[in-house]
């Protein structure tokens, strides 16, 4: 297949970008690939909302910028923060024009929530399924564009670069170029090549690297792993945000139900097993401190008391208020026997968001030519060492827009003549491979990786744990690569391979960061060092 614009991923970043390039270039073909169904994305599970300065009487760009910089603990790129905050309001208005519905007051003004780290009420939301509503609006708009083709159940294996044309590429190679991707078509079980002038990676996060996460099963860090294999630049992977309040259900592993931060924004109180409201011991902002502080506080309370969770107390809420704002949380809790009017909600931290990722500039360009990245897979400089709540959907839309503006300028100057044309890209070689004999070789390695990342590279780390994680990941990498070389590719094997790569990047960045900052807390280096900035691999 040949396409003009190729988009990998169908979350808010990929769909926003695809819609914009399709509208601007009606004569160009836009192809969106997703490895599951079209709406199965991290965007869909974003409950809380999107932050934006919509009330200029009580809020300001300067306040939102300052809140973001404080949360980022000294590592945010201030220029990028200003770009996202100032341009974000236009992007919010745009998605409203495309049909996204946000909750409103009786007088017609938007209902604005407040979450941890925010100094003002600025969070727009649609009940407790904001991301799902934004995804719906975008998919509806996408369906109306005749020059967009959305192909589901296509697993991207690798980015095509000069490496596949027979050239030696290293990290120091200048002018690495992207010519498209190899994909495993899950409908036909055949490996195909898709050649593209410009490619955008919007592959989402990597929460599945951990045993407990709020992310869906698709969040396996595929984009980050592919760029690293293609010798592109990755940065700040040690900053993994653990959401403080995932619903604790004994025995549940994989994806845990998220209790949005907006619940605490509306007055929910964290309590330990003795019923004490403990956050005042850790931060003057109490339950509305930034997520890194709240997650560490909960982790510490759990260790002090030898428990697997703490509680979120919402018993003082009116039932009408809770069910209006958080209908899905109420329904989920009730389904497991928790009545929020009488019972406290058991919660514990879970891997939630990757602040690092594929290094990009202010236009979404990666270190590989003709390859852009946006959304959670990208490291733009907005989040620094810790993401401010509800800034992620905003960032995705702003950088999707900026990548689109840059890409449409570039598309007319590009052709595949520099690579010898479309036919110069070879087909995928699968000679000498066989069907895997035992899936246990994949599933057991996956369990080992998730366990070691959760135990050794979680909310609190130290040098010995990181060293152990590194040694075990080396062995898992060696075994998985050997399996990859001799067996036919499958989504399970490729996802394992990608997650091991991402786990390695998290550990290596954590080892290099010899300080404690934001989401990275190392007991061997409990203090910040002003000398250590971004860590790029």
C-alpha positions as CSV (number, residue, x, y, z in Angstrom):
1,X,0.0,0.0,0.0
2,X,1.1,3.6,-0.7
3,X,-0.3,6.5,1.2
4,X,0.5,10.2,1.6
5,X,-0.1,10.5,5.4
6,X,0.1,7.5,7.6
7,X,-1.2,7.6,11.2
8,X,-0.4,4.9,13.7
9,X,-3.0,5.0,16.5
10,X,-6.6,6.1,16.8
11,X,-6.7,8.1,20.0
12,X,-7.2,11.8,20.3
13,X,-3.7,12.7,18.9
14,X,-4.0,10.5,15.8
15,X,-7.6,11.3,15.0
16,X,-7.1,15.1,15.4
17,X,-4.1,15.0,13.2
18,X,-5.7,12.8,10.5
19,X,-8.9,15.0,10.4
20,X,-6.8,18.1,10.0
21,X,-4.5,16.9,7.2
22,X,-7.5,15.3,5.4
23,X,-9.4,18.6,5.4
24,X,-6.4,20.7,4.4
25,X,-5.2,18.2,1.7
26,X,-8.4,16.8,0.1
27,X,-6.4,15.3,-2.8
28,X,-4.1,13.4,-0.5
29,X,-4.7,9.9,1.0
30,X,-4.7,9.6,4.8
31,X,-4.5,6.1,6.3
32,X,-5.0,5.4,10.0
33,X,-3.9,2.1,11.5
34,X,-4.9,0.7,14.8
35,X,-4.1,-2.7,16.3
36,X,-7.5,-3.3,18.0
37,X,-10.9,-1.8,17.2
38,X,-10.9,1.9,16.3
39,X,-12.1,3.2,19.7
40,X,-9.9,1.0,21.9
41,X,-7.4,3.7,23.0
42,X,-6.0,5.3,26.2
43,X,-8.2,8.3,25.3
44,X,-11.3,6.2,25.8
45,X,-10.4,5.6,29.4
46,X,-9.6,9.2,30.3
47,X,-12.2,10.0,32.9
48,X,-11.4,13.3,34.5
49,X,-11.3,15.8,31.7
50,X,-9.3,18.4,29.9
51,X,-7.7,21.4,31.4
52,X,-8.1,24.8,29.8
53,X,-8.5,28.5,30.8
54,X,-12.1,28.9,29.9
55,X,-13.0,31.3,32.7
56,X,-10.9,34.4,32.1
57,X,-12.6,36.3,35.0
58,X,-11.2,34.0,37.6
59,X,-8.4,32.1,35.8
60,X,-5.5,33.1,33.5
61,X,-2.9,31.5,31.2
62,X,-0.2,32.6,33.7
63,X,-1.9,30.6,36.5
64,X,-2.2,27.5,34.4
65,X,1.4,27.8,33.2
66,X,2.6,28.2,36.8
67,X,0.7,25.2,38.0
68,X,2.2,23.1,35.2
69,X,5.7,24.3,36.0
70,X,5.3,23.5,39.7
71,X,4.0,20.0,39.0
72,X,6.9,19.4,36.6
73,X,9.4,20.0,39.4
74,X,11.9,22.0,37.4
75,X,12.1,19.9,34.2
76,X,9.3,21.4,32.0
77,X,10.3,23.2,28.9
78,X,8.7,26.6,29.7
79,X,8.3,27.6,26.0
80,X,6.4,24.4,25.4
81,X,4.2,24.9,28.5
82,X,3.3,28.4,27.2
83,X,2.5,27.0,23.7
84,X,0.2,24.3,25.1
85,X,-1.6,26.4,27.6
86,X,-2.1,29.4,25.2
87,X,-3.0,27.4,22.1
88,X,-5.0,24.8,24.1
89,X,-8.2,26.9,24.4
90,X,-8.5,27.1,20.6
91,X,-8.1,23.3,20.3
92,X,-10.9,22.8,22.9
93,X,-13.2,25.1,21.0
94,X,-12.4,23.2,17.9
95,X,-13.4,19.8,19.3
96,X,-16.6,21.3,20.6
97,X,-17.3,22.5,17.0
98,X,-16.7,18.9,15.9
99,X,-19.4,17.7,18.3
100,X,-17.8,17.0,21.7
101,X,-20.2,17.7,24.5
102,X,-18.9,18.9,27.9
103,X,-21.1,19.3,31.0
104,X,-22.7,22.7,31.5
105,X,-24.3,24.7,34.3
106,X,-28.0,25.6,34.1
107,X,-27.0,29.1,32.7
108,X,-25.1,27.5,29.8
109,X,-21.6,28.0,31.1
110,X,-19.3,25.0,31.2
111,X,-19.1,23.2,34.5
112,X,-15.4,23.5,35.5
113,X,-13.8,21.1,37.9
114,X,-10.6,21.3,40.0
115,X,-8.0,18.6,40.4
116,X,-4.7,18.1,42.2
117,X,-2.1,20.7,41.4
118,X,-4.5,23.2,39.9
119,X,-5.0,26.6,41.6
120,X,-8.3,27.2,39.8
121,X,-11.4,25.5,38.5
122,X,-10.5,24.8,34.8
123,X,-11.3,21.1,34.0
124,X,-13.9,20.5,31.4
125,X,-15.6,17.1,31.6
126,X,-18.4,14.9,30.3
127,X,-19.6,13.1,33.3
128,X,-16.8,10.7,34.2
129,X,-16.2,9.5,30.6
130,X,-14.6,12.7,29.0
131,X,-12.1,10.8,26.8
132,X,-14.8,8.5,25.5
133,X,-16.9,11.4,24.5
134,X,-14.0,13.2,22.7
135,X,-13.1,9.9,20.9
136,X,-16.8,9.6,19.8
137,X,-16.8,13.1,18.3
138,X,-13.6,12.6,16.5
139,X,-14.5,9.2,15.0
140,X,-17.8,10.7,13.8
141,X,-16.0,13.5,12.1
142,X,-13.4,11.1,10.6
143,X,-16.2,8.9,9.1
144,X,-17.3,11.9,7.0
145,X,-14.0,12.4,5.2
146,X,-13.7,10.3,2.0
147,X,-9.9,10.6,1.8
148,X,-9.4,8.9,5.2
149,X,-9.1,5.2,5.5
150,X,-9.2,3.7,9.0
151,X,-7.9,0.1,9.1
152,X,-8.4,-1.7,12.4
153,X,-6.7,-4.9,13.6
154,X,-3.4,-4.1,12.0
155,X,-0.3,-4.6,14.2
156,X,2.7,-2.4,13.3
157,X,5.9,-4.3,13.5
158,X,8.6,-1.8,12.7
159,X,9.3,1.6,11.1
160,X,11.0,1.3,7.7
161,X,14.3,3.2,7.4
162,X,17.5,3.1,5.4
163,X,18.3,0.1,7.6
164,X,15.8,-2.0,5.5
165,X,17.5,-0.8,2.3
166,X,20.8,-2.3,3.3
167,X,22.5,0.6,5.0
168,X,24.2,0.5,8.4
169,X,22.5,2.9,10.9
170,X,23.6,3.8,14.4
171,X,22.6,6.3,17.0
172,X,25.1,8.8,15.5
173,X,23.8,8.4,11.9
174,X,22.6,11.7,10.6
175,X,19.4,12.0,8.5
176,X,17.7,8.8,9.3
177,X,14.5,8.7,7.3
178,X,11.1,7.0,7.7
179,X,9.5,5.5,4.6
180,X,6.5,3.8,6.3
181,X,6.0,0.7,8.3
182,X,5.7,-3.1,8.2
183,X,2.4,-4.4,9.5
184,X,0.9,-7.7,10.5
185,X,-2.6,-7.7,9.1
186,X,-4.6,-9.7,11.7
187,X,-7.4,-10.3,9.3
188,X,-5.2,-12.2,6.8
189,X,-2.3,-13.0,9.2
190,X,0.0,-11.7,6.5
191,X,2.9,-9.2,6.8
192,X,2.5,-6.2,4.5
193,X,4.4,-3.0,3.9
194,X,2.8,0.4,3.9
195,X,4.9,3.1,2.2
196,X,4.2,6.7,3.3
197,X,5.6,10.1,2.6
198,X,4.9,11.2,6.2
199,X,4.2,9.1,9.3
200,X,2.7,10.1,12.6
201,X,3.1,7.9,15.7
202,X,0.2,8.3,18.1
203,X,0.6,4.9,19.8
204,X,-0.3,5.9,23.3
205,X,1.3,4.8,26.6
206,X,3.1,1.8,28.1
207,X,1.2,1.0,31.4
208,X,1.0,-2.7,30.6
209,X,4.7,-2.9,31.5
210,X,3.5,-3.0,35.1
211,X,1.4,-5.6,36.9
212,X,-1.2,-3.1,37.9
213,X,-2.2,-0.2,35.6
214,X,-5.2,1.9,34.6
215,X,-4.2,1.4,31.0
216,X,-6.0,-1.0,28.6
217,X,-4.3,-4.1,27.2
218,X,-3.1,-2.2,24.1
219,X,-0.9,0.2,26.0
220,X,2.4,-1.7,25.4
221,X,4.7,1.1,24.4
222,X,5.0,0.0,20.7
223,X,5.8,3.4,19.3
224,X,8.6,4.1,21.8
225,X,10.1,0.6,21.2
226,X,10.0,0.9,17.4
227,X,11.7,4.4,17.4
228,X,14.4,3.1,19.8
229,X,15.1,0.1,17.4
230,X,15.2,2.6,14.5
231,X,17.9,4.5,16.4
232,X,15.6,7.5,17.2
233,X,15.9,9.5,20.3
234,X,14.0,8.6,23.5
235,X,14.0,10.7,26.7
236,X,13.0,10.8,30.4
237,X,11.4,7.3,30.5
238,X,12.0,7.1,34.3
239,X,9.1,9.4,34.9
240,X,6.2,7.0,35.1
241,X,3.1,8.5,36.7
242,X,1.3,6.2,39.1
243,X,-2.3,7.3,39.5
244,X,-2.9,7.5,43.3
245,X,-6.5,6.1,43.2
246,X,-7.2,3.0,41.1
247,X,-10.0,0.9,42.5
248,X,-8.5,-1.9,44.6
249,X,-10.1,-5.3,43.8
250,X,-8.4,-8.4,45.3
251,X,-6.9,-10.6,42.6
252,X,-7.5,-8.2,39.7
253,X,-4.4,-7.7,37.6
254,X,-3.8,-6.0,34.2
255,X,-6.2,-3.1,33.9
256,X,-7.6,-1.6,37.1
257,X,-10.7,0.6,37.2
258,X,-9.7,4.3,37.6
259,X,-11.2,6.5,40.3
260,X,-10.7,9.9,38.7
261,X,-8.9,12.7,40.5
262,X,-12.0,14.8,40.0
263,X,-13.5,12.8,42.9
264,X,-10.9,14.4,45.2
265,X,-11.4,17.7,43.4
266,X,-15.1,17.5,44.5
267,X,-14.1,16.8,48.1
268,X,-13.2,13.1,48.4
269,X,-10.8,12.4,51.4
270,X,-8.1,9.8,51.5
271,X,-8.0,7.8,54.8
272,X,-5.9,5.0,56.1
273,X,-7.1,1.8,57.8
274,X,-7.4,3.7,61.1
275,X,-9.8,6.1,59.4
276,X,-7.2,9.0,59.6
277,X,-7.2,11.7,56.9
278,X,-3.4,11.3,56.3
279,X,-2.6,13.7,53.4
280,X,-2.2,16.7,55.8
281,X,1.0,14.9,57.1
282,X,2.6,15.0,53.6
283,X,1.5,18.3,51.9
284,X,-0.3,21.5,52.8
285,X,-2.5,21.0,49.8
286,X,-3.7,17.7,51.3
287,X,-5.8,15.6,49.0
288,X,-5.2,18.0,46.1
289,X,-1.4,17.8,46.1
290,X,0.1,16.8,42.7
291,X,-0.1,13.1,41.8
292,X,3.5,12.2,42.6
293,X,3.2,13.4,46.2
294,X,-0.2,11.7,46.7
295,X,1.0,8.4,45.2
296,X,4.1,8.3,47.4
297,X,2.0,9.2,50.5
298,X,-0.4,6.4,49.8
299,X,2.5,4.0,49.2
300,X,4.1,5.0,52.5
301,X,0.8,4.6,54.4
302,X,0.4,1.1,52.9
303,X,3.9,0.1,53.9
304,X,3.6,1.6,57.5
305,X,0.3,-0.3,58.1
306,X,1.1,-3.4,56.0
307,X,-2.0,-3.0,53.9
308,X,-2.6,-3.3,50.1
309,X,-4.8,-0.2,49.8
310,X,-6.1,2.9,51.6
311,X,-9.6,4.4,51.3
312,X,-11.2,7.2,49.5
313,X,-14.1,8.6,51.6
314,X,-17.1,10.0,49.7
315,X,-19.7,9.2,52.2
316,X,-20.3,13.0,52.8
317,X,-21.3,13.5,49.1
318,X,-25.0,13.6,48.3
319,X,-26.0,10.6,46.2
320,X,-27.5,12.9,43.6
321,X,-24.3,14.9,43.1
322,X,-22.1,11.8,42.9
323,X,-24.3,9.9,40.4
324,X,-24.7,13.0,38.2
325,X,-20.9,13.7,38.0
326,X,-19.5,10.1,38.4
327,X,-22.2,7.7,37.1
328,X,-19.8,5.0,35.9
329,X,-17.8,5.1,39.1
330,X,-21.0,4.7,41.1
331,X,-22.1,1.9,39.0
332,X,-18.8,0.1,39.1
333,X,-18.5,0.4,42.9
334,X,-22.0,-0.9,43.4
335,X,-21.3,-3.9,41.1
336,X,-18.7,-5.1,43.6
337,X,-20.8,-4.3,46.7
338,X,-19.6,-0.8,47.6
339,X,-22.3,1.8,48.2
340,X,-20.4,5.1,48.3
341,X,-23.0,6.6,50.5
342,X,-22.2,4.1,53.2
343,X,-18.8,2.6,52.3
344,X,-15.4,4.0,51.7
345,X,-13.8,3.1,48.3
346,X,-10.6,0.9,48.6
347,X,-7.9,2.5,46.3
348,X,-4.2,2.0,45.6
349,X,-1.7,3.5,43.1
350,X,-1.4,2.0,39.6
351,X,0.8,2.8,36.6
352,X,-1.0,5.4,34.7
353,X,1.0,7.7,32.4
354,X,4.4,8.0,30.8
355,X,5.8,11.5,31.0
356,X,8.8,10.6,28.8
357,X,8.9,9.0,25.4
358,X,9.9,9.8,21.8
359,X,11.8,13.1,21.9
360,X,10.0,15.7,19.8
361,X,10.4,19.4,19.0
362,X,7.8,22.1,19.2
363,X,6.3,20.9,15.9
364,X,6.0,17.2,16.9
365,X,9.1,16.2,14.8
366,X,11.1,13.3,16.0
367,X,14.9,12.8,15.4
368,X,13.9,10.7,12.3
369,X,13.0,12.6,9.2
370,X,9.4,12.4,8.0
371,X,8.3,10.9,11.3
372,X,6.2,12.8,13.8
373,X,4.9,11.8,17.3
374,X,2.1,13.1,19.4
375,X,0.1,12.1,22.5
376,X,1.4,10.0,25.3
377,X,4.1,8.2,23.2
378,X,5.9,11.6,22.7
379,X,8.1,13.6,25.1
380,X,7.4,17.2,24.2
381,X,8.8,18.9,27.3
382,X,5.3,19.8,28.7
383,X,5.2,17.5,31.7
384,X,8.8,17.6,33.0
385,X,9.2,15.3,35.9
386,X,5.4,15.0,36.7
387,X,2.3,15.6,34.6
388,X,-0.3,18.0,35.9
389,X,-3.7,16.4,36.0
390,X,-5.8,16.8,32.8
391,X,-3.0,18.3,30.7
392,X,-2.6,15.1,28.6
393,X,-5.6,15.5,26.3
394,X,-4.8,19.1,25.9
395,X,-1.2,18.3,24.9
396,X,-2.3,15.6,22.4
397,X,-4.6,18.1,20.6
398,X,-2.1,20.9,20.5
399,X,0.8,18.8,19.2
400,X,-1.5,17.0,16.7
401,X,-2.3,20.4,15.4
402,X,1.3,21.6,15.3
403,X,2.4,18.4,13.6
404,X,-0.3,18.8,11.0
405,X,0.7,22.4,10.2
406,X,4.3,21.3,9.7
407,X,3.5,18.1,7.8
408,X,1.3,19.8,5.2
409,X,4.1,22.2,4.4
410,X,6.5,19.3,4.0
411,X,4.3,16.9,2.0
412,X,4.7,18.8,-1.3
413,X,8.5,18.7,-1.1
414,X,8.7,15.0,-0.4
415,X,8.8,12.0,-2.6
416,X,10.3,8.6,-2.2
417,X,12.8,9.3,-5.0
418,X,15.5,9.6,-2.3
419,X,15.0,6.0,-1.3
420,X,14.7,4.7,-4.8
421,X,10.9,4.8,-4.8
422,X,8.2,2.6,-3.5
423,X,9.6,-0.5,-5.0
424,X,13.0,-0.1,-3.3
425,X,11.4,-0.9,0.0
426,X,11.8,-4.7,0.4
427,X,9.1,-7.0,1.5
428,X,9.3,-8.4,5.0
429,X,11.5,-11.5,5.2
430,X,10.2,-14.3,7.3
431,X,12.4,-17.1,5.9
432,X,13.3,-19.9,8.3
433,X,10.7,-19.1,11.0
434,X,8.1,-21.5,12.4
435,X,4.9,-21.2,14.3
436,X,5.6,-20.9,18.1
437,X,5.3,-24.3,19.8
438,X,4.5,-23.1,23.3
439,X,2.7,-19.8,24.2
440,X,4.0,-20.4,27.8
441,X,7.4,-19.1,26.6
442,X,5.7,-15.7,25.9
443,X,3.2,-15.6,28.7
444,X,5.6,-16.5,31.5
445,X,8.2,-13.9,30.3
446,X,5.4,-11.4,30.3
447,X,4.5,-12.2,33.9
448,X,8.1,-12.0,35.0
449,X,8.6,-8.6,33.4
450,X,5.5,-7.1,34.9
451,X,6.4,-8.5,38.4
452,X,10.0,-7.2,38.4
453,X,8.9,-3.8,37.1
454,X,6.3,-3.4,39.8
455,X,8.6,-4.7,42.6
456,X,11.8,-3.0,41.6
457,X,10.9,0.0,39.5
458,X,7.7,1.3,41.1
459,X,6.8,4.4,43.0
460,X,9.9,4.1,45.3
461,X,13.3,2.9,43.9
462,X,16.9,2.3,44.9
463,X,20.1,1.4,43.2
464,X,20.0,-2.3,44.2
465,X,16.5,-2.8,42.9
466,X,17.4,-1.1,39.6
467,X,20.5,-3.3,39.2
468,X,18.4,-6.4,39.8
469,X,15.8,-5.3,37.3
470,X,18.5,-4.6,34.7
471,X,20.0,-8.1,35.1
472,X,16.7,-9.9,34.8
473,X,15.6,-7.8,31.8
474,X,18.9,-8.7,30.1
475,X,18.0,-12.3,30.3
476,X,14.4,-11.8,29.2
477,X,15.6,-9.7,26.3
478,X,18.1,-12.4,25.2
479,X,15.4,-15.2,25.4
480,X,12.8,-13.2,23.6
481,X,15.1,-12.1,20.8
482,X,16.0,-15.7,20.3
483,X,12.4,-16.7,20.1
484,X,11.7,-13.7,17.7
485,X,14.4,-14.9,15.3
486,X,13.1,-18.4,14.9
487,X,9.4,-18.1,15.2
488,X,6.7,-16.4,13.1
489,X,5.7,-13.0,14.5
490,X,2.5,-12.7,16.5
491,X,1.0,-9.7,18.3
492,X,1.7,-11.4,21.7
493,X,5.4,-12.0,20.8
494,X,5.8,-8.5,19.4
495,X,4.1,-6.8,22.3
496,X,6.4,-8.7,24.7
497,X,9.4,-7.6,22.8
498,X,8.3,-4.0,22.8
499,X,7.5,-4.0,26.5
500,X,10.9,-5.5,27.4
501,X,12.5,-2.7,25.4
502,X,10.4,-0.1,27.2
503,X,11.1,-1.6,30.6
504,X,14.8,-1.5,29.8
505,X,14.5,2.2,28.8
506,X,12.7,3.0,32.1
507,X,15.4,1.3,34.1
508,X,18.3,2.8,32.2
509,X,16.9,6.3,32.6
510,X,16.2,5.7,36.3
511,X,19.8,4.5,36.8
512,X,21.2,7.7,35.1
513,X,19.0,10.0,37.2
514,X,21.0,10.1,40.4
515,X,18.5,12.3,42.3
516,X,14.9,12.2,43.4
517,X,12.6,14.5,41.3
518,X,9.0,14.4,40.5
519,X,7.8,10.9,39.7
520,X,11.3,9.4,40.2
521,X,12.1,8.8,43.8
522,X,15.3,6.9,44.7
523,X,16.0,6.4,48.4
524,X,19.8,6.4,47.6
525,X,19.5,9.9,46.2
526,X,16.7,11.5,48.3
527,X,17.4,15.1,47.1
528,X,17.3,17.0,43.8
529,X,20.4,17.9,41.9
530,X,20.1,21.0,39.7
531,X,22.9,19.6,37.5
532,X,20.8,16.7,36.1
533,X,18.4,17.7,33.3
534,X,16.8,15.6,30.6
535,X,18.1,12.1,30.0
536,X,18.2,11.1,26.3
537,X,18.9,7.6,25.1
